[in-house]
């Protein structure tokens, strides 16, 4: 593992539709434990910035390979996964008896050299890939297939979430195809990606419980039963609600707006870091607020000396307090160092 590295972590909050910045310290393994076509994956430990108790959250840090390196790709990964989480939350509200979630993916920016990673919690267990972004179905699990179908209908057929994979009902590394092929990263195959899913999809009991339209019967018209009509009207009412439209109807334009917000946020942090560094490099003579400090300090010393002359008993008592304070402070520092050594060794 590396030494402790201070960093800023940026995560999109789908509930409130905003980016959240958090200060952390991380340790990242020196060598990757896995890799794909575009990225390498490192084990990572995430520590609280302010608490030095040795506790950490186990996670992974994903870095694009040099030939694919671009800050936009890190933004796309974080944004895509959190858009998927917003659809997962809506899927869970439909009370089908199953609940799913996507791991929170963040953009991690190290203070040192501004290096970028995508970070997420480490997922333990049997990892399965249920479908891919080309229409292939890899397992017989009904939930992932129904969820992909749900996102197509919930978005008014403007996008679909595929490449569902993970442990149990916790997923990561999904892909979104949008009808116009814009946004959502390198794997967005546009309308052809959507079509490939619909061609191989077979509706299951969850699709039927959600009253999703069977893509294979799209051209067929049959008379609705009273129950089917009631479900359809309820579905239309839900989709017309303003809060539903805000959380689930993601267009490429809205996606790009949120990416721009993240880019501005990170640029603001970088500008602040540069200003702080420039201020620290200035010579003392260039910092006017320090020129009056010696006079103030001398005046304070004179006042202190005058008080001590008037009250020698107070002076002796004050020196004893200072002595005990330094002893106590030194003991605290020693205890803190022992805790850190126990936590990071």
MIRO-968419 format. One record per residue (C-alpha): residue number from 1; residue in three letters; x, y, z. Coordinates in pm, 1 decimal. Example, Ala and Ser with C-alpha at 12.3 -4.5 7.8 and 13.67 -1.06 7.14 Angstrom:
2
<r 1; "ALA"; <1230.0; -450.0; 780.0>>,
<r 2; "SER"; <1367.0; -106.0; 714.0>>,
END
This chain:
345
<r 1; "UNK"; <0.0; 0.0; 0.0>>,
<r 2; "UNK"; <102.4; 359.6; -59.3>>,
<r 3; "UNK"; <143.3; 611.9; 220.5>>,
<r 4; "UNK"; <-164.7; 805.9; 327.3>>,
<r 5; "UNK"; <-264.5; 1041.4; 46.2>>,
<r 6; "UNK"; <-503.6; 1334.8; 99.7>>,
<r 7; "UNK"; <-774.9; 1354.3; -165.7>>,
<r 8; "UNK"; <-1114.6; 1495.8; -261.3>>,
<r 9; "UNK"; <-1397.2; 1255.3; -345.3>>,
<r 10; "UNK"; <-1686.5; 1371.6; -566.8>>,
<r 11; "UNK"; <-2009.4; 1166.8; -564.2>>,
<r 12; "UNK"; <-2342.1; 1237.9; -733.6>>,
<r 13; "UNK"; <-2643.1; 1225.0; -499.7>>,
<r 14; "UNK"; <-2934.7; 1100.8; -713.9>>,
<r 15; "UNK"; <-3185.9; 1172.1; -438.2>>,
<r 16; "UNK"; <-3107.4; 1544.9; -438.9>>,
<r 17; "UNK"; <-2958.7; 1568.0; -790.0>>,
<r 18; "UNK"; <-2631.3; 1730.7; -688.6>>,
<r 19; "UNK"; <-2261.5; 1653.3; -656.6>>,
<r 20; "UNK"; <-2121.4; 1615.2; -305.6>>,
<r 21; "UNK"; <-1755.0; 1671.6; -220.0>>,
<r 22; "UNK"; <-1588.3; 1488.3; 68.8>>,
<r 23; "UNK"; <-1234.5; 1514.8; 203.3>>,
<r 24; "UNK"; <-1065.5; 1177.5; 261.2>>,
<r 25; "UNK"; <-724.8; 1012.2; 294.8>>,
<r 26; "UNK"; <-651.5; 697.7; 95.9>>,
<r 27; "UNK"; <-396.2; 421.8; 60.9>>,
<r 28; "UNK"; <-376.9; 262.9; -285.2>>,
<r 29; "UNK"; <-201.5; -65.9; -362.9>>,
<r 30; "UNK"; <112.8; -35.6; -571.3>>,
<r 31; "UNK"; <7.6; -312.1; -810.6>>,
<r 32; "UNK"; <-337.6; -383.5; -966.2>>,
<r 33; "UNK"; <-524.1; -702.7; -878.0>>,
<r 34; "UNK"; <-746.7; -699.3; -1188.9>>,
<r 35; "UNK"; <-777.4; -530.0; -1526.2>>,
<r 36; "UNK"; <-1007.9; -504.0; -1825.1>>,
<r 37; "UNK"; <-980.3; -373.7; -2176.6>>,
<r 38; "UNK"; <-964.2; -8.8; -2070.7>>,
<r 39; "UNK"; <-892.5; 2.5; -1695.0>>,
<r 40; "UNK"; <-675.9; -144.8; -1420.4>>,
<r 41; "UNK"; <-813.0; -199.9; -1069.1>>,
<r 42; "UNK"; <-627.8; -145.3; -740.1>>,
<r 43; "UNK"; <-726.0; -228.0; -385.0>>,
<r 44; "UNK"; <-776.8; 82.1; -174.4>>,
<r 45; "UNK"; <-829.8; 186.2; 186.2>>,
<r 46; "UNK"; <-1028.5; 499.7; 260.3>>,
<r 47; "UNK"; <-974.7; 681.4; 591.0>>,
<r 48; "UNK"; <-1163.4; 968.8; 747.5>>,
<r 49; "UNK"; <-966.6; 1291.4; 708.9>>,
<r 50; "UNK"; <-1011.7; 1403.6; 1069.8>>,
<r 51; "UNK"; <-1023.5; 1081.8; 1276.0>>,
<r 52; "UNK"; <-695.1; 901.0; 1341.5>>,
<r 53; "UNK"; <-816.8; 570.0; 1486.0>>,
<r 54; "UNK"; <-681.4; 337.6; 1216.4>>,
<r 55; "UNK"; <-1029.0; 242.7; 1086.8>>,
<r 56; "UNK"; <-1088.7; 241.1; 712.1>>,
<r 57; "UNK"; <-1338.7; 141.5; 443.4>>,
<r 58; "UNK"; <-1217.4; -120.3; 199.6>>,
<r 59; "UNK"; <-1261.6; -14.4; -161.2>>,
<r 60; "UNK"; <-1119.9; -28.4; -511.3>>,
<r 61; "UNK"; <-959.9; 243.2; -723.8>>,
<r 62; "UNK"; <-1001.3; 210.0; -1101.4>>,
<r 63; "UNK"; <-767.3; 386.4; -1340.8>>,
<r 64; "UNK"; <-793.0; 409.0; -1717.9>>,
<r 65; "UNK"; <-498.2; 276.7; -1914.0>>,
<r 66; "UNK"; <-269.7; 540.8; -2072.4>>,
<r 67; "UNK"; <-416.5; 492.2; -2419.9>>,
<r 68; "UNK"; <-767.5; 564.1; -2282.1>>,
<r 69; "UNK"; <-673.7; 830.2; -2027.3>>,
<r 70; "UNK"; <-906.7; 1131.8; -2029.8>>,
<r 71; "UNK"; <-1070.2; 1308.2; -1735.8>>,
<r 72; "UNK"; <-1406.0; 1295.0; -1915.2>>,
<r 73; "UNK"; <-1409.0; 915.5; -1886.5>>,
<r 74; "UNK"; <-1382.5; 932.5; -1506.8>>,
<r 75; "UNK"; <-1673.9; 1176.0; -1495.5>>,
<r 76; "UNK"; <-1878.2; 950.4; -1727.3>>,
<r 77; "UNK"; <-1820.9; 641.7; -1511.2>>,
<r 78; "UNK"; <-1937.2; 812.4; -1192.7>>,
<r 79; "UNK"; <-2236.0; 979.5; -1356.6>>,
<r 80; "UNK"; <-2352.3; 668.9; -1546.0>>,
<r 81; "UNK"; <-2358.1; 450.2; -1236.8>>,
<r 82; "UNK"; <-2549.3; 703.8; -1032.1>>,
<r 83; "UNK"; <-2807.1; 749.6; -1308.9>>,
<r 84; "UNK"; <-2852.8; 371.7; -1290.7>>,
<r 85; "UNK"; <-2898.8; 402.0; -913.7>>,
<r 86; "UNK"; <-3176.9; 657.3; -964.7>>,
<r 87; "UNK"; <-3361.0; 403.0; -1181.6>>,
<r 88; "UNK"; <-3293.0; 129.7; -925.1>>,
<r 89; "UNK"; <-3457.5; 339.9; -654.2>>,
<r 90; "UNK"; <-3762.6; 388.5; -873.6>>,
<r 91; "UNK"; <-3768.2; 13.9; -953.9>>,
<r 92; "UNK"; <-3767.4; -61.6; -579.4>>,
<r 93; "UNK"; <-4068.1; 164.8; -522.4>>,
<r 94; "UNK"; <-4281.5; -57.4; -747.2>>,
<r 95; "UNK"; <-4309.7; -321.6; -473.3>>,
<r 96; "UNK"; <-4230.1; -627.2; -678.5>>,
<r 97; "UNK"; <-4077.3; -797.3; -375.6>>,
<r 98; "UNK"; <-3718.1; -754.7; -498.3>>,
<r 99; "UNK"; <-3478.7; -471.6; -422.0>>,
<r 100; "UNK"; <-3161.3; -382.2; -606.2>>,
<r 101; "UNK"; <-2889.4; -119.0; -585.3>>,
<r 102; "UNK"; <-2581.1; 10.6; -762.5>>,
<r 103; "UNK"; <-2259.7; 79.6; -574.2>>,
<r 104; "UNK"; <-2179.1; 449.9; -534.7>>,
<r 105; "UNK"; <-1897.7; 539.9; -774.2>>,
<r 106; "UNK"; <-1699.0; 856.1; -713.2>>,
<r 107; "UNK"; <-1434.6; 1060.8; -888.8>>,
<r 108; "UNK"; <-1129.7; 1056.7; -661.7>>,
<r 109; "UNK"; <-876.7; 1336.5; -711.1>>,
<r 110; "UNK"; <-547.4; 1309.6; -522.8>>,
<r 111; "UNK"; <-409.1; 1636.8; -390.8>>,
<r 112; "UNK"; <-66.4; 1523.1; -510.0>>,
<r 113; "UNK"; <-38.9; 1597.6; -883.7>>,
<r 114; "UNK"; <-419.5; 1592.9; -929.5>>,
<r 115; "UNK"; <-424.5; 1223.5; -1029.3>>,
<r 116; "UNK"; <-776.9; 1088.7; -1097.5>>,
<r 117; "UNK"; <-935.3; 751.8; -1015.1>>,
<r 118; "UNK"; <-1285.8; 612.3; -998.9>>,
<r 119; "UNK"; <-1345.1; 469.9; -652.7>>,
<r 120; "UNK"; <-1616.3; 247.1; -510.5>>,
<r 121; "UNK"; <-1665.4; 7.9; -215.6>>,
<r 122; "UNK"; <-1512.2; -337.9; -250.9>>,
<r 123; "UNK"; <-1780.6; -596.0; -332.6>>,
<r 124; "UNK"; <-1727.5; -935.6; -167.9>>,
<r 125; "UNK"; <-1891.7; -1257.5; -284.5>>,
<r 126; "UNK"; <-1961.8; -1448.8; -604.0>>,
<r 127; "UNK"; <-1942.8; -1200.3; -890.1>>,
<r 128; "UNK"; <-2180.0; -1268.2; -1180.5>>,
<r 129; "UNK"; <-2236.8; -1096.6; -1514.7>>,
<r 130; "UNK"; <-2605.4; -1123.1; -1611.3>>,
<r 131; "UNK"; <-2615.7; -948.5; -1950.2>>,
<r 132; "UNK"; <-2383.2; -738.8; -2164.7>>,
<r 133; "UNK"; <-2414.8; -434.2; -2389.0>>,
<r 134; "UNK"; <-2461.0; -641.0; -2704.9>>,
<r 135; "UNK"; <-2781.8; -824.3; -2617.5>>,
<r 136; "UNK"; <-2629.3; -1143.0; -2473.8>>,
<r 137; "UNK"; <-2792.1; -1299.4; -2167.3>>,
<r 138; "UNK"; <-2545.6; -1477.9; -1939.7>>,
<r 139; "UNK"; <-2761.6; -1605.6; -1650.0>>,
<r 140; "UNK"; <-3119.1; -1718.8; -1592.7>>,
<r 141; "UNK"; <-3179.1; -1460.7; -1319.3>>,
<r 142; "UNK"; <-3506.1; -1274.7; -1379.7>>,
<r 143; "UNK"; <-3435.7; -954.6; -1182.1>>,
<r 144; "UNK"; <-3149.7; -813.4; -1395.6>>,
<r 145; "UNK"; <-3341.6; -871.9; -1720.2>>,
<r 146; "UNK"; <-3659.1; -717.3; -1581.1>>,
<r 147; "UNK"; <-3466.4; -416.9; -1453.0>>,
<r 148; "UNK"; <-3308.3; -353.7; -1793.2>>,
<r 149; "UNK"; <-3655.0; -373.4; -1952.9>>,
<r 150; "UNK"; <-3795.9; -142.2; -1683.2>>,
<r 151; "UNK"; <-3538.7; 130.3; -1754.0>>,
<r 152; "UNK"; <-3637.6; 128.7; -2121.7>>,
<r 153; "UNK"; <-4004.8; 190.5; -2040.7>>,
<r 154; "UNK"; <-3941.0; 421.7; -1743.8>>,
<r 155; "UNK"; <-3728.9; 650.6; -1962.9>>,
<r 156; "UNK"; <-4000.0; 674.1; -2229.5>>,
<r 157; "UNK"; <-3785.1; 446.2; -2446.0>>,
<r 158; "UNK"; <-3502.2; 698.6; -2462.9>>,
<r 159; "UNK"; <-3238.1; 478.9; -2292.8>>,
<r 160; "UNK"; <-3172.8; 136.7; -2143.6>>,
<r 161; "UNK"; <-2943.0; 11.6; -1864.3>>,
<r 162; "UNK"; <-2753.9; -305.9; -1956.7>>,
<r 163; "UNK"; <-2427.6; -484.5; -1873.7>>,
<r 164; "UNK"; <-2578.1; -578.0; -1536.4>>,
<r 165; "UNK"; <-2319.7; -745.5; -1312.8>>,
<r 166; "UNK"; <-2225.6; -772.0; -947.8>>,
<r 167; "UNK"; <-2280.9; -975.3; -631.8>>,
<r 168; "UNK"; <-2637.1; -1072.3; -545.6>>,
<r 169; "UNK"; <-2863.6; -774.9; -608.0>>,
<r 170; "UNK"; <-2581.5; -519.7; -577.2>>,
<r 171; "UNK"; <-2452.9; -416.6; -918.2>>,
<r 172; "UNK"; <-2160.1; -223.1; -1060.6>>,
<r 173; "UNK"; <-2003.9; -128.3; -1396.0>>,
<r 174; "UNK"; <-2331.6; -98.0; -1593.6>>,
<r 175; "UNK"; <-2366.4; 57.3; -1936.0>>,
<r 176; "UNK"; <-2637.2; 290.6; -2066.9>>,
<r 177; "UNK"; <-2742.0; 304.7; -2431.3>>,
<r 178; "UNK"; <-2927.1; 624.1; -2525.3>>,
<r 179; "UNK"; <-3149.8; 651.9; -2833.1>>,
<r 180; "UNK"; <-2917.9; 912.3; -2990.1>>,
<r 181; "UNK"; <-2587.9; 761.0; -2872.2>>,
<r 182; "UNK"; <-2491.8; 1074.2; -2675.6>>,
<r 183; "UNK"; <-2346.7; 1078.2; -2322.7>>,
<r 184; "UNK"; <-2292.4; 786.2; -2083.2>>,
<r 185; "UNK"; <-1935.6; 696.4; -2173.8>>,
<r 186; "UNK"; <-1746.1; 496.3; -2431.7>>,
<r 187; "UNK"; <-1976.9; 191.4; -2437.4>>,
<r 188; "UNK"; <-2293.4; 376.3; -2545.8>>,
<r 189; "UNK"; <-2400.4; 197.4; -2864.9>>,
<r 190; "UNK"; <-2703.2; 419.5; -2914.5>>,
<r 191; "UNK"; <-3015.9; 288.1; -3084.5>>,
<r 192; "UNK"; <-2842.8; -26.9; -3206.2>>,
<r 193; "UNK"; <-2755.8; -121.0; -2846.3>>,
<r 194; "UNK"; <-3119.0; -76.4; -2740.5>>,
<r 195; "UNK"; <-3237.5; -285.5; -3033.8>>,
<r 196; "UNK"; <-2997.1; -569.1; -2950.1>>,
<r 197; "UNK"; <-3140.9; -599.9; -2599.7>>,
<r 198; "UNK"; <-3502.1; -593.9; -2719.0>>,
<r 199; "UNK"; <-3433.9; -862.5; -2980.8>>,
<r 200; "UNK"; <-3309.1; -1115.7; -2725.4>>,
<r 201; "UNK"; <-3522.2; -1020.7; -2423.4>>,
<r 202; "UNK"; <-3790.0; -1258.3; -2298.6>>,
<r 203; "UNK"; <-4035.1; -1103.1; -2053.1>>,
<r 204; "UNK"; <-4061.3; -1278.5; -1716.3>>,
<r 205; "UNK"; <-4297.3; -1262.9; -1419.3>>,
<r 206; "UNK"; <-4139.7; -939.8; -1289.8>>,
<r 207; "UNK"; <-4186.3; -769.2; -1627.4>>,
<r 208; "UNK"; <-4552.2; -871.6; -1614.8>>,
<r 209; "UNK"; <-4591.9; -753.1; -1255.1>>,
<r 210; "UNK"; <-4456.7; -414.8; -1368.3>>,
<r 211; "UNK"; <-4695.9; -415.9; -1664.7>>,
<r 212; "UNK"; <-4409.6; -370.7; -1910.5>>,
<r 213; "UNK"; <-4487.0; -403.1; -2278.2>>,
<r 214; "UNK"; <-4347.4; -714.7; -2444.5>>,
<r 215; "UNK"; <-4117.2; -588.4; -2723.7>>,
<r 216; "UNK"; <-4188.2; -900.3; -2930.5>>,
<r 217; "UNK"; <-4558.9; -814.9; -2934.8>>,
<r 218; "UNK"; <-4519.8; -444.7; -2996.4>>,
<r 219; "UNK"; <-4711.5; -462.6; -3323.9>>,
<r 220; "UNK"; <-4995.4; -669.2; -3183.6>>,
<r 221; "UNK"; <-5307.9; -510.4; -3035.8>>,
<r 222; "UNK"; <-5526.8; -697.8; -2793.0>>,
<r 223; "UNK"; <-5816.9; -595.5; -2576.6>>,
<r 224; "UNK"; <-5721.1; -491.3; -2223.9>>,
<r 225; "UNK"; <-5880.3; -651.7; -1923.1>>,
<r 226; "UNK"; <-6010.3; -426.0; -1646.1>>,
<r 227; "UNK"; <-5709.4; -516.7; -1430.6>>,
<r 228; "UNK"; <-5462.7; -438.4; -1709.3>>,
<r 229; "UNK"; <-5630.8; -105.8; -1776.1>>,
<r 230; "UNK"; <-5611.9; -11.8; -1407.2>>,
<r 231; "UNK"; <-5240.3; -96.4; -1394.6>>,
<r 232; "UNK"; <-5173.4; 100.9; -1715.0>>,
<r 233; "UNK"; <-5354.6; 409.9; -1584.6>>,
<r 234; "UNK"; <-5167.6; 387.1; -1255.3>>,
<r 235; "UNK"; <-4838.4; 358.2; -1444.2>>,
<r 236; "UNK"; <-4921.3; 662.8; -1657.8>>,
<r 237; "UNK"; <-5011.8; 863.4; -1346.1>>,
<r 238; "UNK"; <-4681.5; 774.5; -1178.3>>,
<r 239; "UNK"; <-4480.3; 867.1; -1486.0>>,
<r 240; "UNK"; <-4660.5; 1201.0; -1516.7>>,
<r 241; "UNK"; <-4567.2; 1308.0; -1162.1>>,
<r 242; "UNK"; <-4307.1; 1591.3; -1154.5>>,
<r 243; "UNK"; <-4080.8; 1413.0; -902.8>>,
<r 244; "UNK"; <-4074.4; 1104.5; -1126.1>>,
<r 245; "UNK"; <-3987.6; 1306.7; -1433.9>>,
<r 246; "UNK"; <-3707.0; 1483.6; -1243.0>>,
<r 247; "UNK"; <-3546.3; 1165.5; -1107.1>>,
<r 248; "UNK"; <-3594.8; 917.5; -1389.3>>,
<r 249; "UNK"; <-3617.1; 1098.1; -1720.5>>,
<r 250; "UNK"; <-3248.9; 1141.3; -1799.7>>,
<r 251; "UNK"; <-3174.7; 1301.4; -2133.8>>,
<r 252; "UNK"; <-2830.2; 1343.0; -2284.4>>,
<r 253; "UNK"; <-2867.4; 1720.4; -2229.6>>,
<r 254; "UNK"; <-2936.4; 1677.5; -1857.4>>,
<r 255; "UNK"; <-2650.1; 1430.9; -1834.9>>,
<r 256; "UNK"; <-2410.1; 1677.2; -1996.3>>,
<r 257; "UNK"; <-2527.8; 1953.1; -1759.8>>,
<r 258; "UNK"; <-2442.5; 1740.0; -1456.5>>,
<r 259; "UNK"; <-2103.4; 1649.8; -1604.7>>,
<r 260; "UNK"; <-2036.3; 2022.5; -1654.8>>,
<r 261; "UNK"; <-2132.0; 2085.7; -1291.1>>,
<r 262; "UNK"; <-1878.6; 1825.3; -1177.4>>,
<r 263; "UNK"; <-1608.7; 1967.3; -1405.3>>,
<r 264; "UNK"; <-1667.9; 2318.0; -1265.3>>,
<r 265; "UNK"; <-1660.1; 2183.9; -911.1>>,
<r 266; "UNK"; <-1326.8; 2006.1; -960.6>>,
<r 267; "UNK"; <-1180.3; 2308.5; -1141.3>>,
<r 268; "UNK"; <-1278.7; 2523.6; -843.7>>,
<r 269; "UNK"; <-1094.5; 2289.9; -607.5>>,
<r 270; "UNK"; <-786.7; 2296.7; -832.6>>,
<r 271; "UNK"; <-790.3; 2677.4; -845.6>>,
<r 272; "UNK"; <-814.6; 2697.7; -467.7>>,
<r 273; "UNK"; <-521.3; 2457.7; -428.3>>,
<r 274; "UNK"; <-309.4; 2666.2; -666.1>>,
<r 275; "UNK"; <-387.9; 2986.0; -475.0>>,
<r 276; "UNK"; <-295.9; 2823.0; -144.5>>,
<r 277; "UNK"; <30.6; 2691.0; -288.9>>,
<r 278; "UNK"; <119.8; 3031.9; -435.0>>,
<r 279; "UNK"; <49.2; 3199.9; -100.9>>,
<r 280; "UNK"; <276.3; 2956.9; 82.4>>,
<r 281; "UNK"; <560.2; 3022.2; -163.4>>,
<r 282; "UNK"; <550.0; 3400.7; -113.6>>,
<r 283; "UNK"; <842.6; 3544.1; 93.8>>,
<r 284; "UNK"; <752.8; 3679.1; 434.3>>,
<r 285; "UNK"; <830.2; 4035.3; 322.7>>,
<r 286; "UNK"; <553.0; 4006.2; 62.0>>,
<r 287; "UNK"; <291.2; 3931.6; 330.5>>,
<r 288; "UNK"; <204.7; 4273.2; 482.8>>,
<r 289; "UNK"; <-16.4; 4136.4; 759.6>>,
<r 290; "UNK"; <289.1; 3981.1; 926.6>>,
<r 291; "UNK"; <491.2; 4308.0; 950.3>>,
<r 292; "UNK"; <300.0; 4432.3; 1254.3>>,
<r 293; "UNK"; <317.4; 4106.1; 1446.1>>,
<r 294; "UNK"; <658.9; 4162.8; 1615.6>>,
<r 295; "UNK"; <543.5; 4497.7; 1759.0>>,
<r 296; "UNK"; <225.8; 4336.9; 1889.6>>,
<r 297; "UNK"; <424.8; 4048.2; 2033.0>>,
<r 298; "UNK"; <668.7; 4285.9; 2206.3>>,
<r 299; "UNK"; <383.1; 4484.9; 2348.8>>,
<r 300; "UNK"; <224.1; 4166.9; 2477.7>>,
<r 301; "UNK"; <554.5; 4061.0; 2636.1>>,
<r 302; "UNK"; <587.8; 4400.3; 2803.3>>,
<r 303; "UNK"; <235.8; 4375.9; 2943.2>>,
<r 304; "UNK"; <300.9; 4021.9; 3062.6>>,
<r 305; "UNK"; <625.7; 4128.4; 3232.1>>,
<r 306; "UNK"; <448.7; 4421.5; 3399.7>>,
<r 307; "UNK"; <178.9; 4188.5; 3533.7>>,
<r 308; "UNK"; <438.4; 3941.1; 3661.9>>,
<r 309; "UNK"; <626.1; 4214.3; 3846.5>>,
<r 310; "UNK"; <305.8; 4325.7; 4013.4>>,
<r 311; "UNK"; <200.8; 3969.8; 4104.1>>,
<r 312; "UNK"; <498.3; 3732.8; 4137.1>>,
<r 313; "UNK"; <276.7; 3461.4; 4287.5>>,
<r 314; "UNK"; <59.6; 3468.1; 3974.2>>,
<r 315; "UNK"; <373.5; 3439.3; 3757.9>>,
<r 316; "UNK"; <492.5; 3128.9; 3945.4>>,
<r 317; "UNK"; <146.0; 2971.4; 3920.7>>,
<r 318; "UNK"; <130.1; 3044.7; 3544.6>>,
<r 319; "UNK"; <468.1; 2878.1; 3485.1>>,
<r 320; "UNK"; <348.0; 2566.2; 3668.5>>,
<r 321; "UNK"; <38.3; 2555.7; 3447.2>>,
<r 322; "UNK"; <254.6; 2583.2; 3135.1>>,
<r 323; "UNK"; <478.9; 2300.4; 3257.0>>,
<r 324; "UNK"; <181.5; 2066.9; 3317.4>>,
<r 325; "UNK"; <25.8; 2164.3; 2983.2>>,
<r 326; "UNK"; <345.2; 2075.9; 2789.9>>,
<r 327; "UNK"; <368.8; 1741.8; 2971.4>>,
<r 328; "UNK"; <5.7; 1657.3; 2892.3>>,
<r 329; "UNK"; <41.1; 1765.3; 2527.2>>,
<r 330; "UNK"; <355.0; 1552.9; 2482.7>>,
<r 331; "UNK"; <173.1; 1249.3; 2626.5>>,
<r 332; "UNK"; <-119.0; 1305.5; 2382.4>>,
<r 333; "UNK"; <119.9; 1318.0; 2086.3>>,
<r 334; "UNK"; <288.8; 994.2; 2193.7>>,
<r 335; "UNK"; <-48.8; 818.1; 2232.2>>,
<r 336; "UNK"; <-158.0; 945.0; 1888.0>>,
<r 337; "UNK"; <161.1; 811.8; 1726.8>>,
<r 338; "UNK"; <110.9; 469.3; 1891.0>>,
<r 339; "UNK"; <-248.5; 451.8; 1759.5>>,
<r 340; "UNK"; <-141.4; 542.6; 1408.3>>,
<r 341; "UNK"; <136.6; 282.8; 1403.8>>,
<r 342; "UNK"; <-105.6; 14.9; 1520.6>>,
<r 343; "UNK"; <-363.3; 113.7; 1256.0>>,
<r 344; "UNK"; <-140.0; 136.5; 946.9>>,
<r 345; "UNK"; <120.1; -137.9; 1002.4>>,
END
